[in-house]
Amino acid sequence: MTLTRTNVKSLAKNLLDEKGSLFWTDSLLNTLSDEANRDVWREIIRVSPEHFLNVDTFTWPANTERIDMEDASIFTKVPYKIIGVEDYSSAGGITTSNLPRKWMPFRFSERQKYHLEADALYGGNPHYYATQGQYMYMAPLTGAALNVTAYSIAHLDAMAADGTAVLGGRADMFHDAVYKRLAYLMNIKQNGNNPMIEKLWDEAVVYIEMNAESRQVDEPWSVKVLGHY
C-alpha cells in the first residue's frame, strides 16, 4: 500500500502514543520523516537497487573522455549510483541486429592504461567506465559517437508536501518500514523509552533483507535430494 508523509507521521505518533502536536511539531516531524525515508531507501538499495532503477538513453560524443552527469540532457535525474552502462550499434530499442554491448567498470586512476587499448567498435575491445564526482569517464576513446543506455539510481527527493508518497512512490511493499523508522528516530529523541519501537525497526530491516531481492521467483536455483530409490 502506498503511504504518504501524512500517513507515516500519523502511524509513528500512534506507535508512541502521541496524541497532539505539543512535543512533536509538524516541522520537526517533516524533517525526521525525510531522514526516515532516506534511511529505508538506502537499506533497500543496499539489498536490491533495482527497485529504484532509472533508464536514460543518450549519445556519447566522439573523441570525448567524460560527460557531466548533472547535465539534464543526459540524465533525467542526477545519479546516486550507476548500475550499468551499455552501447548499441544504432539508436532505438533492442533488436536482433541492435544488441547491447556491456561496458565494464574500471578504476579511475588506471584509465590511461585503458586509453592505450585499440578500440574496434563491435567486435573489438569493450568500453570501460568510471564515475568521479559529477563526471562519468569512459575508455578507450572512440572516433565515432556511441548510442548509450545507462541504468542508474537517482538521488531521492525530499518529500515536498504531506501528500507526497514515501520512497518516491516506489517499492510499495516496504512503505511501512518508513513509519517504523520514523518512530525509531522519535524514540531516540525520547531517550529510547519504548523498547518495542527498536524491535519493530529491527524486524523491518530483516523483512527488507529477506524480501527486497524476491521480485522474481520463477524456477528453483537448487535441487533438494529427498532420498534414494
Secondary structure, 3 states (H helix, E strand, C coil): CCCEHHHHHHHHHHHCCCCCCCCCCHHHHHHHHHHHHHHHHHHHHHHCHHHHEEEEEEEECCCCCEEECCCCCCCCCCEEEEEEEEEECCCCCCECCECCEECEECCHHHHHHHHCCCCCCCCCCCCEEEEECCEEEEECCCCCCEEEEEEEEECCCCCCCCCCEHHHHCCHHHCHHHHHHHHHHHHHHCCCCCHHHHHHHHHHHHHHHHHCCCCCCCCCCCCCCCCCC
